[in-house]
C-alpha cells in the first residue's frame, strides 16, 4: 500500500469534521468498512490512495483545499523582517518593545550590534524617538542605552535636558518599585548614567559629567544592587583619571576588580568585564588625552 503522509491524513480528518458528513454517508459513498473508517478517523491507521480519492470525492474537495487544513511550517524571521516589524510597531503605536527585542543578544545589556544596512533604516526611528518624545519612559531610556553607539554626541547633547529630566523622574518612580521591576529600572538608569558620564569625560565636559555623577549618587542603593555599587566605584576611577591622578585610579580599579573576583562567581565575570574592560588600560584608553574644561585638569597617560 502506498503510504500517505500523516499531515495529509490529519487534514482530511479536519475537513470531515468541518463539513459534518455523517458516518453513514461516508461508508455508503466510499465503500470503506466501518472498522477501517473508524480506525482512520481516530488516527490509528492509514487508508489506501484509492480510498482517499473516494473520501475526497464524497467531501467534494480537492487536494488544494485539503492543503488549507495542513499546518504551515514556520519560516524564521530574517533580521530585515524583525527590523521592519519594529519600525512598523513604533510608527503605528509608538511602542518600542520590538526595537528593544531587535537589540537583544545572550546578554540583554549588551549594546546593539546591527549590520550597517539595518542601522541606516533604523537610525531615523531612533532619532525620532529621541527628539519627539517629551519625557522618556523607562522602556525608551532602555532604547537609548541599547543603541547608544548609534547616536552622535551632538544628538544626545540636543536632548540633554530632557534626558536628565526623564532620568530624575524614573529614579523617583523607582523608589516605589519592588522585585524584577525595581531591578530592571535600576539596571537601565544606572548603566545609562554610567555611559553618559563616560561620554562626557571623553569629551572633556566637566560640568556635565559632574551633574550626571550627582544624579547617579541620588539613586537609592540596596544590598542586592551589585551593579549599582560597582558602577559607583568605577565612576570614582573615572574622576581620578580625569583629575590626573592615574596611579590612584589604577589602584582603585584593581580593588574593584578584586572585589568582583572575590564576591562574584566566575561565570559572572564576563558580564562585569563588559562594563569595566579586562584591564585598567582598556577601561581608560578613551580618557588618556582628554583635557577637561574648567578646573578638572588633564588626564595623564
PyMOL commands that set and color helices and strands:
alter all, ss='L'
color gray80, all
select helices_A, chain A and resi 6-19+23-30+34-41+49-59+63-67+79-93+97-103+116-132+138-146+148-150+153-158+160-174+179-202+206-217+226-242+246-263+266-276+280-287
alter helices_A, ss='H'
color red, helices_A
deselect
rebuild
show_as cartoon
